[in-house]
Amino acid sequence: MAHDPGVETLMRADLDAALGPRCAELSDRRMFGGICVLLNGNMLCGVHGRGLMYRVGKDQADQALAFERAQPMTFTGRPMGGMIELYADDLAHTDTRTGLLRLALDFVDALPPK
């Protein structure tokens, strides 16, 4: 299922608010039927047919799931460790989106650049 361009616009606005000039460090890759955003070559977040996804890491997964409407990402029918998604119907929860993005940034910023 193709992603919704409006959801991508929302994700990019969140990224711009969180990163400001650091947005220059981002790149995109088509993945999961949508767009994956990489920070210094490491997967950070993305948009797919069901909504948004965030790479928060396994150690922060429980903290991420405490956000309202956050779900474990299950593309294959099994949870993908360290990946959280927010379905399109739940994107109005700004605190959830920004909290998940902050956790993803904390995780990816600690990784070495690729």
C-alpha angles and dihedrals in degrees: 000000000000120000124251112252089215090060089050090052090052092050092050091050089053090049092049091050092048099041107025107177091005087075085090086072091062128097132178133229128183107242140145091017089299142052126302116201117213127198111207088341096310122113109254109164142324151184125248138165094285098044135273132344131201131195103219099156128243094274092058098039095100091049090050093049089056088072114098112270095359112143135189109259110250111177094149097038090266127085114263107226114248094005121114129184136199115205121232092249090059100049093105088075095096094176090056094048094048093043093051091047091051091052090048091050091049090052098044095042088061092057122090114253116260 
